Amino acid sequence: MLQIRNLKCYYGRIMAAKGVSLSVRSGEIVTLIGANGAGKSTLLQAVCGLLPNWKGEILFEKKSLKGLAPPAIVKRGVSLVPEGRLIFPPLSVLDNLKLGAYTIYRKKEHERAAANMERIMELFPILRERSEQQAGTLSGGEQQMLAIGRAMMAEPKLLLLDEPSMGLAPLLVEKIMATLSDLRNEGLTILLVEQNANAALKIADRGYVLETGNIVLQGASSDLATDVEVKRAYLGKDYDEFYEGRT
Amino acid sequence: MQEILQYVVSGLTIGAIYAVIAVGFSMLFNSTELINFAQGEFVMLGAMGLVTLWGVFHIPLVLALLLTVAGVSVIGFLFERLAIRTVRNPHPIVLIIITVGASIFFRGLSMLIWGKDAYSLPPFTDTPPLDVFGAKLLSQSIWILCISLVLVAGLYFFYKKTLTGKAMQACAINKKAACLTGIPAERMVLLAFILSAAMGAVAGVIISPITMCSYDMGTMLGLKGFCAAMLGGLGSLWGSLIGGFLLGVLESLGVGLFTSGVKDAIAFIILLLILYFRPGGIISAKSVRRF
């Protein structure tokens, strides 16, 4: 569904992705893990059109996304849940969700938008309870659910998520990941960027490890989870050993 | 006492005009973080447009009003497309200087078209003045108050109830996030330019019967509107409204109780005080929702 070939992204003169190639097949969750500054978010920004200055190839459903602005990419069926959620705090929860379906409302398909809204409310019942509340008054976890809900309102075929677990309590992270897993089972394709490799590899089918702009490892997520390097670098193996040694 | 009431009533009239201009400033600032110093020229174009269509060509008033506002909106559209969108390095300072340049351009062009003479127009209707507890409210003042209140109520409805209004708010809150939900942010900015030009034009057409209209009338009105917007809190719809009325009343009281020489000074003294002591405006944008 998504093919990225030899992607090079630049921030001014700094190259943040140095020839990344990866693919996401229809109906799977692919995770991209890596430390801060590895280039994960840059890659997502390039895919969704926020970063116009890139070289290489990004194909979605075999068509290039080069030169398209974010709204056009949303229309093609790619939505991003951005890092830090970027909800609209002064607007109500309901309005935030409605704006997610902006392109659908513009086509005058109000019933379709209403059906999507109903589906999101079923997925995250807390949003129904809080629908009239200002989005800024929601808790971190609820805001994340709202951000995912808002992206889902546009009926994406491919959902990109940038660090959805950031700043959330472990229980909430589990809940969000379980929801993503459910969405995949319903047929959604997901590209998940995470620093919380543990949580991401649990639900992903495949994974890529990104380091300073290069992909250094890739494979089935079960293989990655047992890989010694990944364990040491991203799953906190060192800490386990450290504490085991002390006791 | 009677006198003071009369000053307040006439202050509210001119205040309503400042409020409409201030709302124009605020709307554009919200969507683009840009202060459009050509806003006053849209007011002038509105007034001169009505002078031409209604005063010279005798087109029926309602049609002349609509045509004028529509025409100035088109100028707002062209201004954004030709002068703002084409800038390669859209740094705020660059854009603000462009608006100053545009203001000079509009004034110069108007001088070429209408000359340096001042024109006047009769009130929209010939009804006798209304008596408000002894103070006289002229028929044009009633028109001004009604039109500005209807306009602000309409804008409030637009922002609160329509998807486009909410999308414009979303762009003002976070342009990146708005783009990611599929909102064409560029089109929203264009719409903000058109609407704020229309606001200016409305202020211009309603003020035209109570003032002398000339090519250079926009500068002072624009600055007063800017003061009102700053006074209320730039970016806030209600703040602009309150700021406009407050400025109008203070000015009118200053002229009535002291001397007409202080009229323009009052606005700028208030502006300086606001900038020194409460840069967020009396309704601080932090404590009040923008729309």
Boltz contact constraints between the chains, C-beta under 6 A:
constraints:
  - contact:
      token1: [A, 70]
      token2: [B, 179]
      max_distance: 6.0
  - contact:
      token1: [A, 70]
      token2: [B, 180]
      max_distance: 6.0
  - contact:
      token1: [A, 71]
      token2: [B, 179]
      max_distance: 6.0
  - contact:
      token1: [A, 71]
      token2: [B, 182]
      max_distance: 6.0
  - contact:
      token1: [A, 71]
      token2: [B, 184]
      max_distance: 6.0
  - contact:
      token1: [A, 74]
      token2: [B, 182]
      max_distance: 6.0
  - contact:
      token1: [A, 80]
      token2: [B, 180]
      max_distance: 6.0
  - contact:
      token1: [A, 86]
      token2: [B, 174]
      max_distance: 6.0
  - contact:
      token1: [A, 86]
      token2: [B, 177]
      max_distance: 6.0
  - contact:
      token1: [A, 88]
      token2: [B, 170]
      max_distance: 6.0
  - contact:
      token1: [A, 88]
      token2: [B, 173]
      max_distance: 6.0
  - contact:
      token1: [A, 90]
      token2: [B, 289]
      max_distance: 6.0
  - contact:
      token1: [A, 95]
      token2: [B, 166]
      max_distance: 6.0
  - contact:
      token1: [A, 99]
      token2: [B, 170]
      max_distance: 6.0
  - contact:
      token1: [A, 99]
      token2: [B, 181]
      max_distance: 6.0
  - contact:
      token1: [A, 100]
      token2: [B, 181]
      max_distance: 6.0
  - contact:
      token1: [A, 102]
      token2: [B, 181]
      max_distance: 6.0
  - contact:
      token1: [A, 102]
      token2: [B, 182]
      max_distance: 6.0
  - contact:
      token1: [A, 102]
      token2: [B, 183]
      max_distance: 6.0
  - contact:
      token1: [A, 103]
      token2: [B, 182]
      max_distance: 6.0
  - contact:
      token1: [A, 105]
      token2: [B, 163]
      max_distance: 6.0
  - contact:
      token1: [A, 154]
      token2: [B, 182]
      max_distance: 6.0
